[in-house]
Amino acid sequence: MAETVYLIDSSIYVFRAWFTVPGHLVNQDNEPVNAVYGFADFIYKFLQQARPKYVGFAFDESRSPDSYRNQLYPEYKANRDPTPEELKRQFEYCREFLRALGLFEAGSPHYEADDLIGALAKRMRKLGHNITILTSDKDLTQLIFENDIWWNYAKGERNSIPQIKKQFGVYPEQIADQLAIAGDKVDNIPGAPGIGMATAAKLLNRFSSLDELLANCAQIGSMKIRGAKRIQGLIEDHKELLLLYRKLTTIQCDIDFPEPINLTRKTPDFSSLEQLFDKFDFSQFRRERWLSFLQA
């Protein structure tokens, strides 16, 4: 039986820690370390629970006008506030901590964590592995194949293809098309105005893909859905934009990594860990808990 490869959409868990762990947690240099504490606790619980042999952590780096999606559409994610400097520093600490633990981590100034996860999933799937993706991001459901799992870790929900189809109304391979049609406010992708996820799902259940939908626009008006004629007009008026939006919502799985890829857990660097424990001002309890677990 093939070993499962666990791929973690890491930035989500750093942000969650930033917002949920008290901000007054600082180290001896008076730097905030609340996100580090929360992320470290998440890693500890995950490693104890999953006991992974193969695992990779993907991070989003600073948004840049030169990034893949911003080159396609400058307004992509333009609605988001910039990451505070004190949180950027904690992101680097989180990545440093993972490396000291002997865990693979990666980020890219050109591609997003989703793309890195997609590329890793494709490579490991070719080697015969099943994939489990830890995230709450619906975009990543498009990477789920048979025997894979989309694991919303915070909610304790493990979803395979049937659960994804039930939740979103479409199959994983249709998710990018659904998001292109309905839009994604989180990423500032407009979609076709007035068409939501449920209606987009109905369209894709009738026409299996965005390409087929656009090739058969004349048939939309006769569908038994509310406002069919209006919807037909909206799709016809936004054909070119919908194709652009799909480029934004589609995860890129054929990107190159600058460094060799080895997702096998390595022996921790205990010297580096001790230095990081000092830098983060971890309590004796936290230190001993980590060392006891890693040395077991």
C-alpha positions in Angstrom: 0.0 0.0 0.0 1.4 3.4 -1.0 2.4 5.8 1.7 0.2 9.0 1.9 1.9 12.3 1.2 0.7 15.2 3.3 0.8 18.6 1.8 0.1 21.6 4.0 -1.3 25.0 2.9 0.8 26.5 5.6 0.0 30.2 5.4 -3.6 29.6 6.5 -2.4 28.1 9.8 0.1 30.9 10.4 -2.7 33.5 9.8 -5.1 31.6 12.1 -2.5 31.6 14.9 -1.8 35.3 14.3 -5.5 36.1 14.8 -6.3 33.6 17.7 -3.2 33.5 19.9 -2.9 36.6 22.1 -0.7 39.3 20.6 1.0 40.2 23.8 3.2 37.0 23.5 6.7 38.4 22.8 10.2 37.1 23.0 13.1 38.5 25.0 13.7 41.0 22.1 10.1 42.2 22.4 9.2 40.7 19.0 5.7 39.2 18.7 5.8 35.4 18.5 2.1 34.6 18.9 1.8 33.3 15.3 4.9 31.1 15.9 3.5 29.7 19.1 0.2 28.8 17.4 1.8 27.4 14.3 4.2 25.3 16.3 1.3 23.9 18.3 -0.5 23.0 15.0 2.6 21.2 13.7 3.0 19.3 17.0 -0.6 18.1 16.9 -0.5 17.2 13.2 2.8 15.2 13.5 1.5 13.4 16.5 -1.8 12.6 14.8 -0.7 11.7 11.3 2.8 10.4 11.9 3.7 11.2 8.3 6.7 9.7 6.4 6.3 12.2 3.6 5.2 15.8 4.2 5.7 19.2 2.6 4.7 22.7 3.8 3.9 25.3 1.1 3.9 29.1 1.9 2.6 32.2 0.1 5.4 34.8 -0.2 4.9 38.6 -0.6 2.6 39.5 -3.4 4.4 41.1 -6.3 3.3 42.8 -9.5 5.6 40.2 -11.3 3.7 37.2 -9.8 2.0 34.9 -12.3 -1.6 35.9 -11.6 -0.9 39.6 -11.2 0.7 39.6 -14.6 -2.5 38.2 -16.0 -4.8 40.4 -14.0 -3.3 43.3 -12.0 -6.4 43.5 -9.8 -5.9 40.0 -8.5 -6.0 40.1 -4.6 -5.8 43.9 -4.8 -8.5 44.0 -2.1 -6.2 42.6 0.5 -4.3 44.6 3.0 -0.5 44.1 3.0 1.0 41.7 5.5 2.2 43.5 8.7 6.0 43.5 9.0 5.8 41.8 12.4 3.9 39.0 10.8 6.3 38.7 7.9 9.0 38.2 10.4 7.0 35.4 12.1 6.4 33.7 8.8 10.2 33.4 8.4 10.5 32.1 11.9 7.9 29.4 11.1 9.8 28.3 8.0 13.0 28.3 9.9 11.4 26.1 12.6 10.2 23.6 10.0 13.7 23.3 8.5 15.1 22.6 12.0 12.5 19.9 12.5 13.7 18.2 9.3 10.6 19.0 7.3 10.4 20.2 3.7 9.1 23.7 3.2 8.9 25.9 0.1 7.7 29.3 -1.1 7.9 31.2 -4.4 7.8 34.9 -5.3 6.1 34.0 -8.6 3.6 31.3 -7.7 1.3 30.7 -4.8 1.3 28.0 -2.2 -1.6 26.4 -4.1 0.6 26.0 -7.2 3.5 24.6 -5.1 1.1 22.0 -3.6 -0.2 21.2 -7.1 3.3 20.6 -8.4 4.2 18.5 -5.4 1.0 16.5 -5.6 1.6 15.8 -9.3 5.1 14.6 -8.8 4.3 12.4 -5.8 1.2 11.0 -7.5 3.4 9.8 -10.4 5.4 7.9 -7.8 2.3 6.0 -6.7 1.4 8.0 -3.6 -2.0 9.1 -2.4 -2.3 12.8 -1.5 -3.8 14.4 1.6 -4.0 18.2 1.5 -4.4 20.1 4.8 -6.3 23.4 4.1 -9.7 25.1 4.4 -9.3 26.7 0.9 -11.9 25.4 -1.5 -9.5 26.2 -4.5 -7.4 23.2 -3.5 -10.2 20.7 -3.9 -9.4 20.8 -7.7 -6.3 18.7 -6.8 -8.2 15.8 -5.3 -8.1 12.6 -7.2 -9.5 9.2 -6.3 -8.1 8.0 -2.9 -6.9 11.6 -2.1 -8.2 13.6 0.9 -9.0 17.3 1.3 -8.5 17.7 5.1 -10.0 20.8 6.8 -7.8 20.2 9.8 -9.4 22.9 12.0 -12.9 21.4 11.6 -11.7 17.8 11.6 -13.3 17.2 8.2 -11.7 14.7 5.8 -13.3 15.0 2.4 -12.9 12.8 -0.7 -14.5 13.2 -4.1 -18.1 12.3 -3.0 -18.0 14.8 -0.1 -16.6 17.5 -2.3 -19.3 17.0 -4.9 -21.9 17.2 -2.2 -20.5 20.3 -0.6 -19.8 22.4 -3.8 -22.2 20.7 -6.3 -19.4 19.9 -8.8 -16.5 17.4 -9.1 -13.0 18.5 -8.2 -12.0 18.9 -11.9 -14.8 21.4 -12.3 -13.9 23.6 -9.3 -11.7 26.0 -11.3 -14.5 26.5 -13.8 -17.1 27.1 -11.1 -14.9 29.7 -9.4 -14.3 31.4 -12.7 -18.0 31.7 -13.4 -19.1 32.6 -9.8 -16.1 34.7 -8.9 -14.1 34.6 -5.7 -14.3 37.7 -3.5 -11.4 36.6 -1.4 -9.1 36.8 -4.4 -10.9 39.7 -6.0 -12.0 37.7 -9.0 -15.4 39.1 -10.2 -16.8 36.2 -12.2 -20.1 36.8 -14.1 -22.1 39.4 -12.1 -25.1 37.9 -10.4 -24.1 34.3 -10.8 -23.2 32.5 -7.6 -21.7 29.1 -6.8 -25.0 27.2 -6.8 -26.0 28.5 -10.2 -22.5 27.9 -11.6 -22.8 24.3 -10.3 -26.1 23.9 -12.2 -24.5 25.2 -15.4 -21.6 22.8 -15.0 -23.9 19.9 -14.2 -25.6 20.6 -17.6 -22.4 21.5 -19.5 -19.4 19.6 -18.1 -16.9 22.4 -18.4 -16.6 26.1 -19.0 -15.5 25.4 -22.6 -18.6 23.4 -23.3 -20.7 26.0 -21.6 -19.3 28.8 -23.8 -19.7 26.7 -26.9 -23.4 26.1 -26.1 -24.5 29.5 -24.7 -27.7 29.4 -26.8 -28.9 26.4 -24.8 -28.7 28.1 -21.4 -31.9 30.1 -21.9 -34.0 26.9 -22.2 -32.6 25.4 -18.9 -35.1 25.0 -16.1 -33.3 27.4 -13.7 -34.5 30.7 -12.5 -33.5 33.6 -14.8 -32.2 31.3 -17.5 -32.4 34.0 -20.2 -30.7 36.6 -18.0 -27.9 34.1 -17.2 -27.4 33.3 -20.8 -26.9 37.0 -21.6 -24.4 37.3 -18.7 -22.4 34.4 -19.9 -22.4 35.6 -23.5 -21.4 39.1 -22.4 -18.5 37.8 -20.3 -17.0 35.0 -22.5 -13.5 36.4 -22.7 -13.4 37.5 -19.1 -14.5 34.1 -17.9 -11.6 32.5 -19.8 -9.2 34.9 -18.1 -10.7 34.2 -14.7 -10.3 30.5 -15.2 -6.5 31.1 -15.7 -6.6 32.7 -12.3 -8.5 30.0 -10.6 -6.6 27.1 -12.1 -3.8 25.7 -10.0 -0.5 25.5 -12.0 1.0 22.0 -11.5 3.9 22.1 -14.0 6.1 24.6 -12.2 9.8 24.1 -11.5 11.3 24.1 -8.0 14.7 25.8 -7.6 15.8 23.2 -5.0 15.7 19.4 -5.0 12.4 17.9 -3.7 12.6 15.4 -0.9 9.5 15.1 1.2 10.8 12.4 3.5 11.0 13.6 7.1 14.6 14.0 8.1 16.4 13.9 11.5 15.8 17.1 13.3 18.7 19.6 13.8 18.6 19.7 17.6 21.2 22.4 17.9 19.2 24.7 15.6 16.0 23.8 17.5 17.5 24.7 20.8 18.6 28.1 19.4 15.0 28.7 18.1 13.5 27.6 21.4 15.6 30.4 22.9 14.7 32.9 20.2 11.0 32.2 20.6 11.3 32.2 24.4 9.6 28.8 24.6 8.8 27.6 28.1 10.5 24.6 29.7 7.3 22.7 29.2 7.1 23.4 25.5 10.8 22.5 25.0 10.5 19.2 26.8 7.3 18.3 25.0 9.0 18.8 21.6 12.2 17.1 22.5 10.4 14.1 24.1 8.3 13.7 21.0 11.2 14.1 18.5 13.5 11.8 20.4 10.9 9.0 20.9 
